[in-house]
Amino acid sequence: MESIGARIKQSRLALGLSQADAAKKLNISTPAFCKIETGQTDLNISRLLQISTTFKVPVAQLIDAKSAEAHSSAELIALKKELIEKEEEINRLRKKVIDLYDKLGI
C-alpha cells in the first residue's frame, strides 16, 4: 500500500519540483520536507491542506489514491453531464438566432 508520503512525492515530481523547492513553497526546511515524504513525520491536517493547496491536488488524493479516483470519476461524470446540457442550450440559442434572422429577412 502506498503511503501519504509517497503520494506527496508523486505530486511534487509531477510539478517538477525538487525537495528544496517544495520545502521553500511550504516555508519549511528541506530536511523537514524529506521526513514528510519518507513518513518519518506525522502530518497534521493544516500541513496536509497546505501541501494539497501548494501542489494543486485534492486532499483525498494525498490520503487515499482509490478514494481520489472514485471522487474524480464521479466529478468527471457530473462535468460531462453539465457539458451536454450546455451544448444543448447552445444549440437552442443558435436555433433562436437563426429564427430571428429569418423573421428579419436577413
Contact map, one row per residue, 1 for C-alpha under 8 A:
1110000000000000000000000000000000000000000000000000000000000000000000000000000000000000000000000000000000
1111011000000000000000000000000000000000000000000000000000000000000000000000000000000000000000000000000000
1111111000000000000000000000000000000010000000000000000000000000000000000000000000000000000000000000000000
0111111100000000000000000000000000001010000000000000000000000111000000000000000000000000000000000000000000
0011111110000000000000000000000000011110000000000000000000000000000000000000000000000000000000000000000000
0111111111000000000000000000000000001100000000000000000000000000000000000000000000000000000000000000000000
0111111111100000000000000000000000000000000000000000000000001110100000000000000000000000000000000000000000
0001111111110000000000000000000000001000000000000010000000000100000000000000000000000000000000000000000000
0000111111111000000000000000000000001000000000000000000000000000000000000000000000000000000000000000000000
0000011111111100000000000000000000000000000000000000000000000000000000000000000000000000000000000000000000
0000001111111110000000000000000000000000000000000000001010000000000000000000000000000000000000000000000000
0000000111111111111001000000000000000000000000000000001000000000000000000000000000000000000000000000000000
0000000011111111110000000000000000000000000000000000000000000000000000000000000000000000000000000000000000
0000000001111111100000000000000000000000000000000000000000000000000000000000000000000000000000000000000000
0000000000111111100000000000000000000000000000000000001000000000000000000000000000000000000000000000000000
0000000000011111110000000000000000000000000000000000000000000000000000000000000000000000000000000000000000
0000000000011111111111000000000000000000000000000000000000000000000000000000000000000000000000000000000000
0000000000011001111111000000000000000000000000000000000000000000000000000000000000000000000000000000000000
0000000000010000111111100000010011000000000000000000000000000000000000000000000000000000000000000000000000
0000000000000000111111110000110000000000000000000000000000000000000000000000000000000000000000000000000000
0000000000000000111111111000000000000000000000000000000000000000000000000000000000000000000000000000000000
0000000000010000111111111100010010000000000000000000000000000000000000000000000000000000000000000000000000
0000000000000000001111111111110110000000000000000000000000000000000000000000000000000000000000000000000000
0000000000000000000111111111110000000000000000000000000000000000000000000000000000000000000000000000000000
0000000000000000000011111111000000000000000000000000010000000000000000000000000000000000000000000000000000
0000000000000000000001111111000000000000000000000110010000000000000000000000000000000000000000000000000000
0000000000000000000000111111100000000000000000000000000000000000000000000000000000000000000000000000000000
0000000000000000000000111111110110000000000000000000000000000000000000000000000000000000000000000000000000
0000000000000000000100110011111110000000000000000000000000000000000000000000000000000000000000000000000000
0000000000000000001101110001111111000000000000000000000000000000000000000000000000000000000000000000000000
0000000000000000000000000000111111100000000000000000000000000000000000000000000000000000000000000000000000
0000000000000000000000100001111111110000100000000000000000000000000000000000000000000000000000000000000000
0000000000000000001001100001111111111000000000000000000000000000000000000000000000000000000000000000000000
0000000000000000001000000000011111111100000000000000000000000000000000000000000000000000000000000000000000
0000000000000000000000000000001111111111100000000000000000000000000000000000000000000000000000000000000000
0000100000000000000000000000000111111111111000000000000000000000000000000000000000000000000000000000000000
0001110110000000000000000000000011111111000000000000000000000000000000000000000000000000000000000000000000
0000110000000000000000000000000001111111100000000000000000000000000000000000000000000000000000000000000000
0011100000000000000000000000000000111111110000000000000000000000000000000000000000000000000000000000000000
0000000000000000000000000000000000111111110000000000000000000000000000000000000000000000000000000000000000
0000000000000000000000000000000100110111111000000000000000000000000000000000000000000000000000000000000000
0000000000000000000000000000000000010011111100000000000000000000000000000000000000000000000000000000000000
0000000000000000000000000000000000010000111110110000000000000000000000000000000000000000000000000000000000
0000000000000000000000000000000000000000011111110000000000000000000000000000000000000000000000000000000000
0000000000000000000000000000000000000000001111111000000000000000000000000000000000000000000000000000000000
0000000000000000000000000000000000000000000111111100000000000000000000000000000000000000000000000000000000
0000000000000000000000000000000000000000001111111110000000000000000000000000000000000000000000000000000000
0000000000000000000000000000000000000000001111111111000000100000000000000000000000000000000000000000000000
0000000000000000000000000000000000000000000011111111100000100000000000000000000000000000000000000000000000
0000000000000000000000000100000000000000000001111111110000000000000000000000000000000000000000000000000000
0000000100000000000000000100000000000000000000111111111000000000000000000000000000000000000000000000000000
0000000000000000000000000000000000000000000000011111111111100100000000000000000000000000000000000000000000
0000000000000000000000000000000000000000000000001111111111000000000000000000000000000000000000000000000000
0000000000000000000000001100000000000000000000000111111100000000000000000000000000000000000000000000000000
0000000000110010000000000000000000000000000000000011111110000000000000000000000000000000000000000000000000
0000000000000000000000000000000000000000000000000001111111000000000000000000000000000000000000000000000000
0000000000100000000000000000000000000000000000000001101111101100000000000000000000000000000000000000000000
0000000000000000000000000000000000000000000000000001100111111100000100000000000000000000000000000000000000
0000000000000000000000000000000000000000000000011001000011111110000000000000000000000000000000000000000000
0000000000000000000000000000000000000000000000000000000001111111101100000000000000000000000000000000000000
0000001000000000000000000000000000000000000000000000000011111111111110000000000000000000000000000000000000
0001001100000000000000000000000000000000000000000001000011111111100000000000000000000000000000000000000000
0001001000000000000000000000000000000000000000000000000000111111100000000000000000000000000000000000000000
0001000000000000000000000000000000000000000000000000000000011111111100000000000000000000000000000000000000
0000001000000000000000000000000000000000000000000000000000011111111110000000000000000000000000000000000000
0000000000000000000000000000000000000000000000000000000000001001111111000000000000000000000000000000000000
0000000000000000000000000000000000000000000000000000000000011001111111100000000000000000000000000000000000
0000000000000000000000000000000000000000000000000000000001011001111111110000000000000000000000000000000000
0000000000000000000000000000000000000000000000000000000000001000111111111000000000000000000000000000000000
0000000000000000000000000000000000000000000000000000000000000000011111111100000000000000000000000000000000
0000000000000000000000000000000000000000000000000000000000000000001111111110000000000000000000000000000000
0000000000000000000000000000000000000000000000000000000000000000000111111111000000000000000000000000000000
0000000000000000000000000000000000000000000000000000000000000000000011111111100000000000000000000000000000
0000000000000000000000000000000000000000000000000000000000000000000001111111110000000000000000000000000000
0000000000000000000000000000000000000000000000000000000000000000000000111111111000000000000000000000000000
0000000000000000000000000000000000000000000000000000000000000000000000011111111100000000000000000000000000
0000000000000000000000000000000000000000000000000000000000000000000000001111111110000000000000000000000000
0000000000000000000000000000000000000000000000000000000000000000000000000111111111000000000000000000000000
0000000000000000000000000000000000000000000000000000000000000000000000000011111111100000000000000000000000
0000000000000000000000000000000000000000000000000000000000000000000000000001111111110000000000000000000000
0000000000000000000000000000000000000000000000000000000000000000000000000000111111111000000000000000000000
0000000000000000000000000000000000000000000000000000000000000000000000000000011111111100000000000000000000
0000000000000000000000000000000000000000000000000000000000000000000000000000001111111110000000000000000000
0000000000000000000000000000000000000000000000000000000000000000000000000000000111111111000000000000000000
0000000000000000000000000000000000000000000000000000000000000000000000000000000011111111100000000000000000
0000000000000000000000000000000000000000000000000000000000000000000000000000000001111111110000000000000000
0000000000000000000000000000000000000000000000000000000000000000000000000000000000111111111000000000000000
0000000000000000000000000000000000000000000000000000000000000000000000000000000000011111111100000000000000
0000000000000000000000000000000000000000000000000000000000000000000000000000000000001111111110000000000000
0000000000000000000000000000000000000000000000000000000000000000000000000000000000000111111111000000000000
0000000000000000000000000000000000000000000000000000000000000000000000000000000000000011111111100000000000
0000000000000000000000000000000000000000000000000000000000000000000000000000000000000001111111110000000000
0000000000000000000000000000000000000000000000000000000000000000000000000000000000000000111111111000000000
0000000000000000000000000000000000000000000000000000000000000000000000000000000000000000011111111100000000
0000000000000000000000000000000000000000000000000000000000000000000000000000000000000000001111111110000000
0000000000000000000000000000000000000000000000000000000000000000000000000000000000000000000111111111000000
0000000000000000000000000000000000000000000000000000000000000000000000000000000000000000000011111111100000
0000000000000000000000000000000000000000000000000000000000000000000000000000000000000000000001111111110000
0000000000000000000000000000000000000000000000000000000000000000000000000000000000000000000000111111111000
0000000000000000000000000000000000000000000000000000000000000000000000000000000000000000000000011111111100
0000000000000000000000000000000000000000000000000000000000000000000000000000000000000000000000001111111111
0000000000000000000000000000000000000000000000000000000000000000000000000000000000000000000000000111111111
0000000000000000000000000000000000000000000000000000000000000000000000000000000000000000000000000011111111
0000000000000000000000000000000000000000000000000000000000000000000000000000000000000000000000000001111111
0000000000000000000000000000000000000000000000000000000000000000000000000000000000000000000000000000111111
0000000000000000000000000000000000000000000000000000000000000000000000000000000000000000000000000000111111
